[in-house]
Amino acid sequence: MRAWKRLSGRLALGILVTGAACGGSFSGSGSGGAQGPGPWPVANVQYGSANGIAETPIVGMTTDGAQNRWIATHAALYLLRPGDKTFRRYDARDGLHLTGNPVTYCDTWAPHPSCLSGAAVSPGITEITGGAAGEVFVGYAGHDDGSEDYTDPNRHTGKLDRVRVDASGTLSVQRLDLVNSETAQFWHNRTVQRLLYDRARKELYVGSNHGIDRLQPDRYRDPKPGEWFLDVTHEWLSDHLHPRVCFHAACTGNESKDTQMMGDWRGLTLAPDGDLWVAGKWTAGKIRWTSDLSAWHTRPGAQAYAYNFGDPYDPATGANPPVFKPPREGDPVSIGAVAVTKDGTVWFASDPLSSRDPNYGLASFDGKSFNYFPLRAAGVSRARDLIALPDGRLAIASPAGLSLWDPSSGKTTLVSGTAALPSDDVLRLELDGSVEPPSLHVSTTAGAAVLRVLPP
C-alpha cells in the first residue's frame, strides 16, 4: 500500500479541483496545494448505517474548508465533524429545500402571474460539493419537461442550496434560483448534475440538464423592495454557457433553423490554467475564465471557448469529433466525466452505447488530437465517474468496483470487496487534495468510503 505523493503549484490546483469540486470529472475542492494530513487519520474508512447514515444509495461525499465530512443521499444531508463518532442528519425540517420545504415565488411580472413552489422533485438530492469552512452546496432534481420559459409552472423546481453550519450544528440555508442572465423569460437550468467549487477563487460551477452556470456565492443577496430581481442576480450569477452541436447538420448560427443539442453536463473540472473543462451528453469543450462575471456568459465564440468540439463534425473523415465519434453530428456521445492528469492530458469517459462499440469508452486529448481506449483496457465495462490522481493514474468508478489505471504503463488495479468498499457498485468519486495524502471519496449504493492509502 502507498500514500500518495504531493502535488504542488498550479498543476495541483487544476487536478485537485475537479469535477464537481467534487465530482467527476474531477472532483475535489482546490485550495492551491495540500496543507498537511489534516484532522482525520491517514487511513481508509467506510461509512454506513453503523455511523448514522439511514438511507442508500450515497449520491455524494465531500469535505468543506474545515475538513468537515458531508454525505448526501437523495433524502438527506449528513455531517461528521472531526472528533465526531456519528453523522448528524439534516432534511427539509432543517431548512433543506426538499419537497416538504418549498420556497414560494410570486411572479407578478410573468405573462400569467402566479405563486409557484421552488423545491426538489423526486428523487431529491442529486449532488453535493464542499465550499468554505462549514459550507456545502446541495443540488437537486428539477422538473425538466415543459416550455422552460416564464409560462412553465415548473420553472422554479430543482436548483440548489447554499448550506452553512454553525458551532451548534444548526443550518443556515439559502436557495439559489437559477435564471437566464439576459432575460427572465428563460428558466432552463433546473436539475443539478455536477457541482465544482473553486476554493481559490471562491466560485461555484453548476452543471445542469441544459447548461453550465458560474456563481459567486459570497455575493448572494435577496432583492430589496422594489428591486428588479434579475438585476440582483447579476451580482452573483452568470447563466448560462454550453458548447453545442446541432442535430444531423452543422450549426448555422440561426437559432430559428438550428436544432441545438446540449445538456446533461455531468463532467466539470478545472484546467491547470484555471479555465473550465466541461463534458455532456452531446459534446465537450473548454470555457475560458474571465474576472468579469457578467461577461462570462455573453462572450462570443473563441472569446468564451478555448475548445468547442464537434461542430462541424465530419463522420466520414472523423474531423473535429465531439470527443468520441458518433454516426452523425448531434448523436449522443454520453460523456459523464472529464479529468486532467498531472502531465496535462485531458481524459473523457463515456459509457459505451453497447459493450462491443469501440467508439465509446475513454478518450485522451493532448491539445491537438484524440486517442481512444476501450474500457476493458482499464479493467471495467462501464465508467460512471473519472478522477485524475496525483500519481498519474486514473480512478474509474464502475459497477464492479474502483479501477486504478495507469495510462502510461497500462497497469490496472481493481479496488473491490467488502474490506475496501461498502459495495463494489460505485456511483461517484471526489478527490480532496487540500490534505496530504489526499482523500478519495467513494460513493456507492451501500455506503461511502474515504481512501487515503491506495494499492500500487
C-alpha positions as CSV (number, residue, x, y, z in Angstrom):
1,M,0.0,0.0,0.0
2,R,1.2,3.5,-0.6
3,A,0.2,7.0,0.4
4,W,0.0,9.5,-2.5
5,K,2.8,11.8,-3.4
6,R,2.2,15.5,-3.0
7,L,1.5,17.7,-6.0
8,S,2.5,21.4,-5.8
9,G,1.9,24.6,-7.7
10,R,-0.8,25.4,-10.3
11,L,-1.0,21.9,-11.6
12,A,-2.1,20.7,-8.2
13,L,-4.8,23.3,-8.3
14,G,-6.1,22.1,-11.6
15,I,-6.1,18.5,-10.6
16,L,-7.5,18.9,-7.1
17,V,-10.4,20.9,-8.1
18,T,-12.0,18.8,-10.5
19,G,-15.3,17.6,-11.1
20,A,-17.8,18.8,-9.1
21,A,-15.1,20.3,-7.0
22,C,-16.2,17.3,-6.3
23,G,-17.1,15.3,-8.9
24,G,-16.4,13.5,-11.6
25,S,-14.7,14.7,-13.7
26,F,-12.6,15.8,-11.2
27,S,-13.9,16.2,-8.0
28,G,-12.5,17.8,-5.2
29,S,-12.0,21.3,-3.9
30,G,-8.9,23.1,-4.9
31,S,-7.0,25.2,-2.5
32,G,-3.7,25.7,-4.3
33,G,-1.8,23.0,-2.5
34,A,-2.0,20.4,0.2
35,Q,-1.9,21.6,3.8
36,G,-0.6,18.5,5.7
37,P,-2.5,15.4,6.8
38,G,-5.5,17.3,8.3
39,P,-7.6,16.3,11.3
40,W,-8.5,12.8,10.1
41,P,-6.4,9.7,10.3
42,V,-4.3,8.8,7.3
43,A,-6.3,5.6,6.9
44,N,-9.1,4.1,4.8
45,V,-12.6,4.2,6.4
46,Q,-16.1,3.2,5.4
47,Y,-19.4,4.9,6.4
48,G,-22.8,3.4,6.5
49,S,-25.8,2.6,8.8
50,A,-23.5,2.0,11.8
51,N,-22.4,5.6,11.5
52,G,-25.9,7.1,11.4
53,I,-26.5,7.0,7.6
54,A,-30.1,6.0,7.4
55,E,-30.6,5.6,3.6
56,T,-28.9,4.4,0.5
57,P,-27.6,5.0,-2.2
58,I,-25.0,7.6,-1.4
59,V,-25.2,10.3,-4.1
60,G,-22.1,12.2,-3.0
61,M,-19.4,12.7,-0.3
62,T,-17.3,15.8,0.1
63,T,-15.3,17.9,2.6
64,D,-15.5,21.6,3.3
65,G,-12.7,24.1,4.1
66,A,-12.7,23.0,7.7
67,Q,-12.4,19.3,6.8
68,N,-16.0,18.5,7.9
69,R,-17.2,15.4,6.1
70,W,-20.5,15.6,4.3
71,I,-22.5,12.8,2.8
72,A,-25.8,13.0,0.8
73,T,-28.5,10.6,0.0
74,H,-31.5,11.5,-2.1
75,A,-33.4,12.2,1.1
76,A,-30.9,13.8,3.5
77,L,-27.6,15.6,4.1
78,Y,-25.2,14.2,6.8
79,L,-22.4,15.9,8.7
80,L,-19.4,14.4,10.5
81,R,-17.1,16.8,12.2
82,P,-13.5,15.9,13.2
83,G,-13.8,14.1,16.5
84,D,-17.5,13.1,16.0
85,K,-18.4,9.4,16.0
86,T,-21.7,9.6,14.3
87,F,-23.1,11.6,11.4
88,R,-25.8,14.2,12.1
89,R,-28.7,14.0,9.7
90,Y,-30.5,17.0,8.1
91,D,-33.5,17.2,5.9
92,A,-36.4,19.5,5.0
93,R,-37.1,20.1,8.7
94,D,-33.7,21.7,9.0
95,G,-34.1,24.0,6.1
96,L,-33.1,22.0,3.0
97,H,-35.4,22.7,0.1
98,L,-36.6,19.2,-0.5
99,T,-40.2,18.6,-1.5
100,G,-41.5,19.2,2.1
101,N,-39.9,22.7,2.4
102,P,-40.5,24.8,-0.8
103,V,-39.8,28.4,-1.3
104,T,-42.8,30.4,-2.7
105,Y,-42.1,32.7,-5.7
106,C,-44.9,35.1,-6.6
107,D,-44.0,36.1,-10.2
108,T,-46.2,39.2,-10.7
109,W,-44.1,40.1,-13.7
110,A,-44.8,36.8,-15.6
111,P,-47.4,36.6,-18.5
112,H,-49.6,34.6,-16.2
113,P,-48.8,35.9,-12.7
114,S,-48.9,33.2,-10.1
115,C,-47.2,32.0,-7.0
116,L,-45.2,28.9,-7.6
117,S,-43.2,26.5,-5.4
118,G,-39.4,26.1,-5.6
119,A,-38.1,22.8,-4.3
120,A,-36.6,19.5,-5.3
121,V,-38.7,16.9,-7.1
122,S,-38.1,13.1,-6.9
123,P,-35.6,11.7,-6.3
124,G,-34.4,14.8,-4.3
125,I,-30.7,15.5,-3.8
126,T,-28.6,14.8,-6.8
127,E,-25.2,16.2,-5.9
128,I,-23.1,17.9,-3.2
129,T,-19.7,19.7,-3.0
130,G,-17.9,21.3,-0.2
131,G,-17.2,25.1,0.0
132,A,-15.5,27.2,2.6
133,A,-15.3,26.2,6.2
134,G,-18.7,24.9,7.4
135,E,-20.2,25.3,3.9
136,V,-21.6,22.8,1.5
137,F,-23.6,23.2,-1.7
138,V,-26.6,20.8,-2.3
139,G,-28.0,20.2,-5.8
140,Y,-31.5,18.9,-6.5
141,A,-33.5,17.2,-9.2
142,G,-35.9,19.5,-11.0
143,H,-38.9,19.0,-13.3
144,D,-37.2,19.4,-16.7
145,D,-40.2,19.0,-19.0
146,G,-42.2,21.9,-20.4
147,S,-41.5,25.1,-22.2
148,E,-38.6,26.1,-19.9
149,D,-39.8,29.7,-20.0
150,Y,-41.8,32.1,-17.9
151,T,-45.1,30.3,-18.8
152,D,-43.8,27.0,-17.4
153,P,-45.2,26.2,-13.9
154,N,-42.2,24.0,-13.1
155,R,-39.6,26.8,-13.7
156,H,-38.6,27.1,-10.0
157,T,-38.2,23.4,-9.3
158,G,-34.8,21.8,-8.6
159,K,-31.9,24.2,-8.4
160,L,-29.5,24.3,-5.4
161,D,-29.0,25.3,-1.8
162,R,-26.0,27.0,-0.1
163,V,-25.8,25.4,3.3
164,R,-23.7,26.7,6.2
165,V,-23.5,25.1,9.7
166,D,-22.7,27.0,12.9
167,A,-20.9,25.8,16.0
168,S,-24.2,24.3,17.5
169,G,-24.8,22.3,14.3
170,T,-27.7,24.5,13.2
171,L,-28.0,25.0,9.4
172,S,-28.4,28.3,7.6
173,V,-29.8,27.6,4.1
174,Q,-30.1,29.9,1.1
175,R,-31.9,28.7,-2.0
176,L,-30.1,29.8,-5.2
177,D,-32.7,30.0,-8.0
178,L,-31.1,29.8,-11.5
179,V,-32.4,32.0,-14.3
180,N,-31.1,33.2,-17.6
181,S,-28.9,36.2,-17.1
182,E,-30.2,38.0,-20.2
183,T,-33.9,37.8,-19.7
184,A,-36.4,36.5,-17.1
185,Q,-38.2,34.7,-20.0
186,F,-36.0,31.6,-19.8
187,W,-35.5,29.1,-16.9
188,H,-33.6,26.2,-18.4
189,N,-31.3,25.0,-15.7
190,R,-33.2,23.0,-13.1
191,T,-31.6,19.6,-12.4
192,V,-28.1,19.8,-10.9
193,Q,-25.9,17.1,-12.3
194,R,-22.4,18.3,-11.2
195,L,-21.0,20.9,-8.8
196,L,-17.5,22.1,-8.7
197,Y,-16.2,24.6,-6.2
198,D,-13.0,26.6,-6.9
199,R,-11.8,27.2,-3.4
200,A,-9.0,29.6,-4.6
201,R,-11.5,32.0,-6.3
202,K,-14.5,31.2,-4.1
203,E,-16.6,30.4,-7.2
204,L,-19.0,27.6,-7.8
205,Y,-19.7,26.0,-11.2
206,V,-23.1,24.2,-11.7
207,G,-23.5,21.6,-14.5
208,S,-27.2,21.1,-15.2
209,N,-29.7,19.5,-17.6
210,H,-29.1,22.4,-20.0
211,G,-26.0,24.5,-19.5
212,I,-23.3,25.5,-17.1
213,D,-23.6,28.3,-14.6
214,R,-20.9,30.2,-12.7
215,L,-21.8,31.6,-9.2
216,Q,-20.0,33.8,-6.6
217,P,-22.0,32.7,-3.6
218,D,-20.5,35.2,-1.2
219,R,-22.1,38.0,-3.2
220,Y,-25.6,36.5,-3.0
221,R,-28.3,38.7,-1.6
222,D,-32.1,38.9,-1.8
223,P,-33.6,41.8,-3.8
224,K,-34.6,44.8,-1.8
225,P,-38.2,46.1,-2.0
226,G,-38.7,47.5,-5.5
227,E,-35.6,46.0,-7.0
228,W,-35.9,44.0,-10.2
229,F,-34.8,40.6,-9.2
230,L,-32.8,39.9,-12.4
231,D,-30.6,42.9,-11.8
232,V,-29.7,41.5,-8.4
233,T,-28.8,38.0,-9.8
234,H,-26.2,39.7,-12.0
235,E,-24.2,40.4,-8.8
236,W,-23.7,36.7,-8.1
237,L,-24.9,34.6,-11.1
238,S,-23.8,34.1,-14.7
239,D,-26.3,31.8,-16.6
240,H,-25.5,30.1,-18.9
241,L,-22.9,28.7,-21.2
242,H,-22.8,25.4,-23.2
243,P,-20.8,24.1,-26.0
244,R,-23.2,22.8,-28.6
245,V,-23.6,20.8,-31.7
246,C,-26.7,20.6,-34.0
247,F,-28.9,17.7,-34.9
248,H,-27.5,15.9,-38.0
249,A,-26.2,19.1,-39.6
250,A,-23.6,21.8,-38.9
251,C,-24.9,24.7,-36.9
252,T,-25.7,27.8,-39.0
253,G,-25.9,30.3,-36.1
254,N,-29.6,30.9,-36.8
255,E,-31.4,29.6,-33.7
256,S,-34.7,29.5,-35.6
257,K,-33.2,27.0,-38.0
258,D,-30.7,25.0,-35.8
259,T,-31.8,22.2,-33.6
260,Q,-29.1,22.6,-30.9
261,M,-28.1,19.6,-28.9
262,M,-26.8,20.5,-25.5
263,G,-27.1,19.5,-21.8
264,D,-26.6,16.7,-19.4
265,W,-23.4,18.4,-18.1
266,R,-22.0,15.7,-15.8
267,G,-18.4,16.4,-16.4
268,L,-16.7,19.5,-14.9
269,T,-13.0,20.0,-14.0
270,L,-10.6,22.9,-13.7
271,A,-7.6,23.0,-16.0
272,P,-4.2,23.9,-14.7
273,D,-4.6,27.4,-16.3
274,G,-7.8,28.0,-14.3
275,D,-10.2,27.5,-17.3
276,L,-13.1,25.1,-17.1
277,W,-13.4,21.8,-18.9
278,V,-17.0,20.7,-19.4
279,A,-18.5,17.5,-20.9
280,G,-22.0,16.4,-21.6
281,K,-24.3,14.2,-23.5
282,W,-23.6,15.5,-26.9
283,T,-20.2,17.2,-26.8
284,A,-17.5,18.8,-24.6
285,G,-15.3,21.9,-24.5
286,K,-13.1,24.3,-22.5
287,I,-14.5,27.6,-21.2
288,R,-12.1,30.4,-20.7
289,W,-12.2,32.1,-17.3
290,T,-12.6,35.9,-17.0
291,S,-12.8,38.0,-13.9
292,D,-15.9,39.7,-15.2
293,L,-18.8,37.6,-14.0
294,S,-21.4,39.2,-16.3
295,A,-19.2,38.9,-19.3
296,W,-18.6,35.2,-18.7
297,H,-21.8,34.1,-20.4
298,T,-22.0,36.9,-23.1
299,R,-18.7,36.5,-24.9
300,P,-18.9,35.1,-28.4
301,G,-17.0,32.2,-30.0
302,A,-13.3,31.9,-29.2
303,Q,-13.6,34.6,-26.5
304,A,-15.7,32.1,-24.5
305,Y,-14.2,28.8,-25.6
306,A,-10.7,27.6,-26.0
307,Y,-12.2,24.4,-27.4
308,N,-15.7,23.7,-28.6
309,F,-15.7,20.2,-30.0
310,G,-18.0,18.7,-32.6
311,D,-19.3,21.5,-34.8
312,P,-18.9,21.0,-37.7
313,Y,-18.2,17.3,-37.4
314,D,-17.4,15.1,-40.5
315,P,-18.2,11.5,-39.7
316,A,-16.6,10.3,-43.0
317,T,-13.1,11.6,-42.0
318,G,-13.6,11.9,-38.2
319,A,-12.6,15.5,-38.3
320,N,-13.4,17.6,-35.3
321,P,-15.3,14.9,-33.3
322,P,-17.4,15.8,-30.3
323,V,-14.7,13.8,-28.4
324,F,-16.0,10.4,-29.4
325,K,-17.1,9.6,-33.0
326,P,-20.9,9.2,-33.3
327,P,-22.6,8.2,-36.6
328,R,-23.6,11.9,-37.2
329,E,-23.3,15.3,-35.6
330,G,-25.9,15.6,-32.9
331,D,-26.0,12.0,-32.0
332,P,-25.2,11.4,-28.3
333,V,-21.7,10.5,-27.0
334,S,-22.8,10.4,-23.3
335,I,-19.7,11.8,-21.7
336,G,-20.1,11.6,-17.9
337,A,-16.7,12.8,-16.7
338,V,-13.6,14.7,-17.6
339,A,-10.3,14.9,-15.7
340,V,-6.8,16.3,-16.2
341,T,-3.8,14.2,-15.4
342,K,-0.5,15.6,-14.0
343,D,1.1,15.7,-17.5
344,G,-1.7,18.0,-18.7
345,T,-3.6,15.3,-20.7
346,V,-7.3,15.7,-20.7
347,W,-9.3,12.5,-20.2
348,F,-13.0,11.9,-21.0
349,A,-15.2,8.9,-20.1
350,S,-18.3,7.7,-21.7
351,D,-20.4,4.6,-21.1
352,P,-20.4,2.7,-24.4
353,L,-23.6,2.6,-26.3
354,S,-23.0,-1.2,-26.5
355,S,-20.4,-3.3,-24.8
356,R,-18.9,-4.0,-28.2
357,D,-18.8,-0.5,-29.5
358,P,-15.1,0.6,-29.9
359,N,-16.0,4.3,-30.4
360,Y,-17.0,4.9,-26.8
361,G,-15.2,4.4,-23.6
362,L,-12.1,6.5,-22.7
363,A,-10.5,9.3,-24.8
364,S,-7.4,11.4,-24.2
365,F,-6.7,14.9,-25.6
366,D,-3.2,16.3,-25.8
367,G,-4.3,19.7,-27.1
368,K,-4.2,18.6,-30.7
369,S,-5.8,15.3,-31.2
370,F,-7.7,12.5,-29.5
371,N,-6.6,8.9,-28.7
372,Y,-9.2,6.3,-27.8
373,F,-9.1,3.3,-25.4
374,P,-11.8,0.7,-24.7
375,L,-13.0,0.5,-21.2
376,R,-11.6,-3.0,-20.9
377,A,-8.1,-1.5,-21.1
378,A,-8.9,-0.1,-17.7
379,G,-10.4,-3.4,-16.5
380,V,-14.1,-2.2,-16.4
381,S,-17.1,-2.4,-18.6
382,R,-18.7,0.9,-17.5
383,A,-17.3,4.3,-16.4
384,R,-19.7,6.2,-14.2
385,D,-17.1,8.7,-13.0
386,L,-13.4,9.5,-13.5
387,I,-10.8,11.2,-11.3
388,A,-7.2,12.0,-12.1
389,L,-4.9,11.0,-9.2
390,P,-1.7,12.9,-8.2
391,D,0.4,9.8,-9.1
392,G,-0.7,9.9,-12.7
393,R,-3.3,7.2,-12.5
394,L,-7.0,7.5,-13.3
395,A,-9.6,6.3,-10.8
396,I,-12.7,5.0,-12.6
397,A,-16.0,4.3,-10.9
398,S,-17.8,1.2,-12.2
399,P,-20.5,-1.3,-11.1
400,A,-17.6,-3.8,-10.4
401,G,-15.5,-1.6,-8.1
402,L,-12.9,1.1,-8.4
403,S,-10.4,0.7,-11.1
404,L,-7.0,2.4,-10.8
405,W,-5.5,2.6,-14.3
406,D,-2.1,3.9,-15.3
407,P,-2.3,5.0,-18.9
408,S,1.4,5.1,-19.3
409,S,2.0,1.5,-18.3
410,G,-1.4,0.0,-18.9
411,K,-1.4,-1.5,-15.4
412,T,-4.8,-1.8,-13.8
413,T,-5.5,-2.4,-10.1
414,L,-9.1,-3.1,-9.1
415,V,-10.2,-2.0,-5.6
416,S,-13.2,-4.1,-4.6
417,G,-14.6,-6.3,-1.9
418,T,-16.1,-5.5,1.5
419,A,-12.7,-4.9,3.1
420,A,-12.2,-1.9,0.7
421,L,-15.7,-0.6,-0.1
422,P,-19.2,-0.8,1.3
423,S,-20.3,-2.0,-2.2
424,D,-18.5,-2.7,-5.5
425,D,-21.3,-0.7,-7.1
426,V,-19.5,2.6,-7.3
427,L,-21.6,5.7,-8.3
428,R,-19.5,8.8,-7.8
429,L,-15.9,9.9,-6.9
430,E,-14.4,13.1,-5.5
431,L,-10.8,13.9,-4.6
432,D,-10.0,16.3,-1.8
433,G,-6.4,17.5,-2.4
434,S,-6.4,20.1,0.3
435,V,-4.8,17.5,2.6
436,E,-1.7,15.3,2.2
437,P,-2.1,12.5,1.4
438,P,-5.4,13.4,-0.5
439,S,-8.7,11.9,0.4
440,L,-10.5,10.0,-2.4
441,H,-14.3,10.0,-1.6
442,V,-16.1,7.0,-3.0
443,S,-19.9,6.9,-3.1
444,T,-21.6,3.5,-3.5
445,T,-25.0,2.0,-3.5
446,A,-24.5,0.8,0.1
447,G,-22.4,3.4,1.8
448,A,-19.4,5.7,1.4
449,A,-15.6,5.3,1.8
450,V,-12.6,7.5,2.2
451,L,-9.4,6.1,0.7
452,R,-6.1,7.8,1.7
453,V,-3.9,4.8,1.2
454,L,-4.1,3.1,-2.3
455,P,-2.5,-0.1,-3.6
456,P,0.4,0.4,-6.0
